[in-house]
């Protein structure tokens, strides 16, 4: 089995969206809304956490996605799949997952997607929408996949004999000089 560990220079982006069953300010969603800040604080301190989408409110419940005001979005970047799942399936986040059907409508199409991004790159909502569309149309691929059907990070691109090739080791005397692995390491 291929390892899903990140290659140097890659991080795991994730998006999940949900269709609200009630308005965010309704009594039915009070427990969910009240848990957002504490759960996000745990995520921010979690091992392997890198970044999450947030607006001025501190979360992303007011960030538009797919032009639908009943959809909310959560997007984050993690070191790897293990870090993401360790956060997802423990503590208060796990408790919220267990109650999701109380707050959100069931939908048949994919609402969660994962993909690898170059280290330091922060995906946009438009990137997330495109990855979800791709997953819905093509199923899991290297471009967009799920926790159950993961793909390894892309191999590093390295310089060799005057050209570029994925995963090729560097060569002595590279014309770029020492690059710390970014081109011929």
C-alpha positions as CSV (number, residue, x, y, z in Angstrom):
1,X,0.0,0.0,0.0
2,X,1.3,3.5,-0.8
3,X,2.0,5.7,2.1
4,X,-0.2,8.7,2.5
5,X,2.5,10.5,4.4
6,X,3.3,14.0,3.0
7,X,6.2,14.5,0.7
8,X,8.5,17.4,1.6
9,X,6.8,20.5,0.6
10,X,3.2,19.3,0.7
11,X,0.3,19.8,3.2
12,X,-3.2,18.3,3.2
13,X,-6.1,20.6,2.5
14,X,-9.6,19.6,3.5
15,X,-13.0,21.2,2.9
16,X,-16.3,20.1,4.3
17,X,-19.6,21.9,3.8
18,X,-23.0,21.3,5.3
19,X,-26.5,22.3,4.5
20,X,-28.1,23.9,7.5
21,X,-31.4,22.4,8.8
22,X,-32.2,25.6,10.6
23,X,-31.0,29.2,10.6
24,X,-27.8,29.7,12.4
25,X,-29.4,31.9,15.0
26,X,-32.2,29.4,15.8
27,X,-32.6,27.5,19.1
28,X,-32.1,24.2,17.2
29,X,-28.5,25.2,16.3
30,X,-27.6,26.8,19.6
31,X,-25.5,23.8,20.8
32,X,-23.6,23.7,17.5
33,X,-23.0,27.5,17.4
34,X,-21.9,27.5,21.0
35,X,-19.4,24.8,20.3
36,X,-17.7,26.5,17.4
37,X,-15.2,28.6,19.2
38,X,-14.1,25.9,21.7
39,X,-13.7,23.3,19.0
40,X,-11.8,25.7,16.7
41,X,-9.5,26.6,19.6
42,X,-8.7,22.9,20.1
43,X,-8.1,22.5,16.3
44,X,-5.8,25.6,16.4
45,X,-3.6,23.8,19.1
46,X,-3.8,20.3,17.6
47,X,-0.6,18.5,16.5
48,X,-0.2,18.8,12.8
49,X,-2.7,21.7,12.4
50,X,-1.5,24.5,10.0
51,X,-4.3,26.8,9.0
52,X,-8.1,27.2,8.9
53,X,-10.5,29.5,7.0
54,X,-12.0,32.2,9.1
55,X,-13.7,35.5,8.7
56,X,-13.7,38.4,11.0
57,X,-16.1,36.4,13.3
58,X,-13.3,33.9,14.0
59,X,-15.0,31.0,12.2
60,X,-16.3,30.6,8.6
61,X,-20.0,30.2,9.1
62,X,-20.6,33.5,7.3
63,X,-18.2,32.7,4.3
64,X,-20.3,32.1,1.2
65,X,-19.9,28.8,-0.6
66,X,-21.6,27.7,-3.9
67,X,-23.7,30.8,-3.7
68,X,-26.1,29.1,-1.2
69,X,-26.9,30.9,2.1
70,X,-27.9,27.5,3.6
71,X,-24.5,26.0,3.2
72,X,-21.7,26.5,5.7
73,X,-18.0,25.8,5.0
74,X,-15.1,24.5,7.0
75,X,-11.7,24.5,5.4
76,X,-8.3,23.8,6.9
77,X,-4.8,22.6,6.1
78,X,-3.0,19.9,8.1
79,X,0.4,18.3,8.1
80,X,-1.1,15.0,7.0
81,X,-4.1,12.7,7.1
82,X,-3.1,11.2,10.5
83,X,-3.1,14.7,12.1
84,X,-6.5,15.5,10.6
85,X,-8.1,12.3,11.7
86,X,-6.6,12.4,15.2
87,X,-8.4,15.8,15.6
88,X,-11.6,14.8,14.0
89,X,-12.3,11.6,15.9
90,X,-11.6,12.7,19.5
91,X,-12.9,15.1,22.1
92,X,-15.6,17.7,21.5
93,X,-15.2,17.5,17.7
94,X,-16.2,13.8,17.9
95,X,-19.2,14.7,20.0
96,X,-20.3,17.3,17.4
97,X,-19.9,14.7,14.6
98,X,-22.2,12.4,16.5
99,X,-24.9,15.0,16.5
100,X,-24.6,16.3,12.9
101,X,-27.9,14.9,11.8
102,X,-29.7,17.0,14.3
103,X,-28.4,20.2,12.7
104,X,-27.7,19.5,9.1
105,X,-29.7,18.1,6.2
106,X,-28.6,14.8,4.6
107,X,-27.3,15.2,1.1
108,X,-26.4,12.6,-1.5
109,X,-23.5,14.4,-3.1
110,X,-19.9,14.6,-1.7
111,X,-19.6,17.4,0.8
112,X,-16.1,16.7,1.9
113,X,-12.9,16.7,-0.2
114,X,-9.1,16.4,0.5
115,X,-6.2,17.4,-1.7
116,X,-2.5,18.1,-1.4
117,X,-1.3,21.7,-1.6
118,X,2.3,23.0,-1.8
119,X,3.6,23.9,1.7
120,X,2.6,27.5,2.5
121,X,-0.3,27.6,0.0
122,X,-3.7,28.4,1.4
123,X,-6.7,27.3,-0.6
124,X,-9.5,29.6,-1.4
125,X,-13.2,28.8,-1.2
126,X,-13.2,28.8,-5.0
127,X,-10.4,26.1,-4.9
128,X,-12.6,24.1,-2.5
129,X,-15.7,24.4,-4.7
130,X,-13.7,23.2,-7.7
131,X,-12.3,20.2,-5.8
132,X,-15.8,19.2,-4.5
133,X,-17.2,19.5,-8.1
134,X,-14.3,17.3,-9.3
135,X,-14.9,14.7,-6.7
136,X,-18.6,14.6,-7.4
137,X,-18.0,14.2,-11.2
138,X,-15.1,11.8,-11.2
139,X,-14.9,10.1,-7.8
140,X,-11.7,10.1,-5.8
141,X,-8.6,11.0,-7.8
142,X,-5.3,12.6,-7.0
143,X,-7.0,16.0,-7.6
144,X,-9.7,15.4,-4.9
145,X,-10.2,12.5,-2.6
146,X,-11.7,11.3,0.6
147,X,-10.4,10.0,3.9
148,X,-11.4,6.5,2.9
149,X,-9.8,6.8,-0.6
150,X,-6.6,8.8,-0.1
151,X,-3.7,9.5,-2.5
152,X,-0.1,10.2,-1.6
153,X,1.3,13.7,-2.0
154,X,2.8,14.5,-5.3
155,X,6.5,13.6,-5.6
156,X,8.9,16.4,-5.4
157,X,10.0,17.7,-8.8
158,X,13.8,17.7,-9.2
159,X,16.3,19.0,-11.7
160,X,18.3,16.4,-13.7
161,X,20.5,16.5,-16.8
162,X,19.1,19.8,-18.0
163,X,15.4,19.0,-17.4
164,X,12.8,18.4,-14.7
165,X,11.4,15.1,-13.6
166,X,9.3,14.0,-10.7
167,X,11.1,12.3,-7.9
168,X,14.5,12.1,-9.6
169,X,17.5,12.5,-7.3
170,X,19.7,15.5,-7.7
171,X,22.9,15.4,-9.7
172,X,26.4,16.5,-8.7
173,X,27.3,19.9,-10.1
174,X,23.7,21.1,-10.6
175,X,23.9,24.5,-12.4
176,X,21.6,26.0,-9.8
177,X,24.0,25.5,-6.9
178,X,22.9,24.4,-3.5
179,X,19.2,24.8,-3.3
180,X,18.4,23.0,-0.1
181,X,16.3,20.3,-2.0
182,X,13.9,22.7,-3.7
183,X,15.2,21.8,-7.1
184,X,17.9,19.1,-7.0
185,X,18.2,18.0,-3.4
